[in-house]
Amino acid sequence: MPVSIDEFESGNLPEGPSVPEQVATYLYTHRDQAFTRSEIATAIDEDPNVVGTALTRLKERELVRHRGQYWAITNDQERVAAAYDLHRTSERLDESDGGIDTGDWDAAAPDSPHPSEDG
């Protein structure tokens, strides 16, 4: 949804759930059905291309299933609950300390991958 240039310039932007959050919530709420990308986009009033990107990312995280042109929430309810819990915890941490400063992160993050990340 567009915002006025004044809102954009002031940084006073509307807040609300992200498109992936909206998609996951919609599919979870209707977990007994599967929908096309366009149906989901219409239901949450978002651009179909943005919804498509969100669906792809949710699929990579194994939170949604895809068959043909249809999408549905995963059958793994524990995975959905864990993702939600992680998301809420991350939001609370961001709210309590202002979030992660990327400069501080870059300064503290190791330059080489952890041994568990070796391929």
Number of C-alpha atoms within 10 A of each C-alpha: 6 5 10 8 9 10 11 12 9 8 9 10 12 9 6 8 9 10 20 18 15 20 26 23 17 16 20 19 11 13 14 9 12 18 16 17 22 17 14 23 20 13 12 15 14 16 15 17 12 13 22 19 14 20 24 16 14 19 17 11 12 15 21 22 17 16 9 6 10 15 20 24 27 20 14 11 12 10 14 20 11 11 14 15 12 12 13 12 12 13 13 13 13 12 10 9 9 10 12 10 9 9 9 9 10 10 9 9 10 9 8 7 9 8 7 6 7 6 4
